[in-house]
Amino acid sequence: MSTLPPVQTFATMLQTLRSRCGLHATLGSTPALNDILTEANDYVFEQLDNGLPMTSIITLAANVGEYPWDSDEAEPIARGSVQSVWIEQGDTERVPLPQGIHHAMRADQALRDIPQRYDSRFVDGVFTLEVWPIPDQTYRMFIDHNRVLTRFTEPTDKPSCPSRLVLGYAIALGKAHYQKPDADTAGQSFKTMLYKAKVAQKESRRFLPPTACDPGRPRVVATANGFRQVG
């Protein structure tokens, strides 16, 4: 059975931040680092192109039916922002998955096949992504959604954007706060990571000027007698 990579949380990222800033991993209260980590999450979220829909990929493993709502890049996916879910079949075909799994489906635990449906389950205080049937092999699931800014202050909270970017900015802020000699180097490293992330967001998008719209497409315009459809 395949195992999923560990999910980064506020607690695990705070421990890494303390270590990178040259502080003991557990001893001593450092409320400044807590604030820095939360500020980093908010800042990176604002810098990324959050208004446009994005597609995240979750790789499904054989014999595993439930997954965290996190992309393969460990970026959380807000369940309320999901627009559509697709399963990859072969190298070129993607099939949409409807939402909804009932108890009769879950009763057959021995069934293994390509997933046909998905749903959310609330287990032990955590929402998980459930697929049915349980995968018989590895599949890639594509989720169209919007990024949403969520709480990032409690130990089990997950960042609203890629953890590597949040940590990169927090480390730069933390080193500057504690006057570490390599603070500038950390800041330049974060700028490079952020630039690459912004480029990656736009590399698969098409931006069309207004003049490129189909002139024959019907549209609604305002006239002296109210609104009417033309074209």
N, C-alpha and C positions, 0 to 999 in steps of 0.2 A: 504494500500500500504506500502510495506517495505521501510525503509530508509537505505541509505548506510552510513557506518561510515565515519567521517570526514577524509579528506586526509591531511597528514602532508606536509607542505610546508616550504620553507626557513624561511618565516616570522613567522609561528607558532612555529617552532623549535627554532628559535632565541629567541623568547619570553620565552619559557621554559628554555633555556640555561641561559638567564639573571637571571631568578628567582632562578634556582638551584645554581648559582654562588653568590647569595646574593645581586644582583643588582636590582634597581627599574625596573619594567617590561617595562616602556616606556621612562622614563626620562634619558637624558644624552646620548651622543654619545659614542659608544663602538666599534670602528672599529676593535679592536683586536678580539672581539667575532665573528664578521663576518668572519674574516680570519680563526679563529679556526674552525668554523662550516664547511666552505668549505674544509679545510684541513682534517677534520674528515671524510667527505664524500669520498674524494679521497683515504685516507688511508684504510678505511674499504673496499672499492671497490677492492683495490690491494690485500688485505688479503684474500678475498673470492675466491673460485675457479671459475673464470669467463670464462675460456676458454671452459669448458664443457657445453653442452646443459643442460638446466634445465626445469622443469615443474612447472608452477604456476597455481593456482586454483582461479577462479573468481566465486563466488556463485551468480547465477541469481535469482532475486526475482520475484514473481508473479506480473504481470501488469507493469513491468519496462522494457523498451526496450533499454535504453542507459546507459552505465556505464563508469567510468573512466578507463583508461588503467593501472589499479593497481590490484595487487593480493589481496587475502583476508588478507594477512599480511601487506597490504599497501605498498608493494614494487612495484615501477613503472615497466611497461613492455614496452620496446622500440618497437614500431610498426615495424620498419625495421628489427628487429631481430627475428620476429615470423616465425617459421617453419611450424607449423601445429596447428589446433584448433580442439578440440574434445568436444562432449557433452555427459554427462553421462545418460544412460538409464538403470534404474533398479540398482541393486547392483553390477553388474559385467560387463555390456556391455558399451562400449564407441564407439560413432559413429562420424566419421570425419565431420567437417562442411566446406563446400566450401565458399570462399570469394566472395562477390558481392550481393548487394541488390539494385534493381532498383526502380524507382518512383512508378510503378504500384503495387509493393509489399507494399510499405509504405502507399499507398492510403487506404488500408483496415485496419483502426485503431482498428476496433472491433475484429479482428481475434486474438484468444488466443490459443496457442498450444506449443508443444515442439519446440525450435528453430531448424531451418534447414539450416540457412545461417548466416554469420556474415560480418561486414564491418566496416570501419572507417568513421566517420563524423567530419567535421571541423565546430564547432558551437561556435560563440562568442569568437573566438581566441583560442579554445581548441579542441584537437582531442579527440573524444569519441569512445568507442566500441559500436556498434549497432548490435542487433540480430533480426532476423525475422524468424517466427512470434514472437510477444511479448509473453514471457513465461506465461503459464497458472498456473504455480506453481513454486516451488523452484527447480532449477537444478544446477548442478555443471559443470563448463566449465574448461577443461584442456588445457593449452596453452604451447606448446613446443617452447622454445626460448632461446636466449643467453642474458646475462646481458650486458648492454652497459653503459659506463661512459658518463654522460651528464652534461651540465652546472648546477651549483648549487651556484649561487651568487645573483639571483634576487628574490624578495619577493614571487613570485608565482612558482618558480622552485621547483621540487620535488627531493628528494634524489635518487641516483642511486642504493642504496642498502637499507636493512631494516632500517627504521628510528630509531628504538630502539638502534641499534648498533651505528649509527652515533651520536645520542645524548649521548650515553654512553661514547664514546671516547671524544666527545666535552666537556662534563661535567668534565671528568678527566683532560683534558688539561686546561679548564677554571679555575678550582679550583687551579691547580698548578700555573697558570699565576697570579692569585690574591692571592696566598700564603694562601689558605684556609687550616685549620688543617686536614680536612678529604680528602685531595687530593689523598693520597695513597690508602685509602679505595675505593674511586671512581675508581681509576686505576685498582685495583684488581677485582672489580665488572665487569668492562668492559672486562678484560682478560677472566673471566669465561664465560661471554655471547658470546664472540668471539669464544672461544674453542667449546662451545656447537653448535654454528652455523656451524662451520667447520665440526664437527662430523655429524650433520644432513644432510649436503650436500652429504656426502659419504655413508650414511647408506644404500641407495637403489641402489648403483652402483656396478657393477661387474668389477673387474680388472683381466684380463687374461694375463698370461705371454706369450711371443712370441711362446714358445714351445707348447702352447695349441691350436694353429691354426690348422685348418683342413688340413692335408698334401695333400689331394686330390683336394684342391681348386686350379683352374688355377691361374698362376701368370706370370708376365712379367719380364724377366731377360735380362741383357746385355751380348752379345756374341761378338766374333771377327767380325761377319758379321752384327752387329746391334742388335736391340732389337727383342725378339721373345717370344711367349707365351709357357709356359711349364706346365705340370701337367694336 
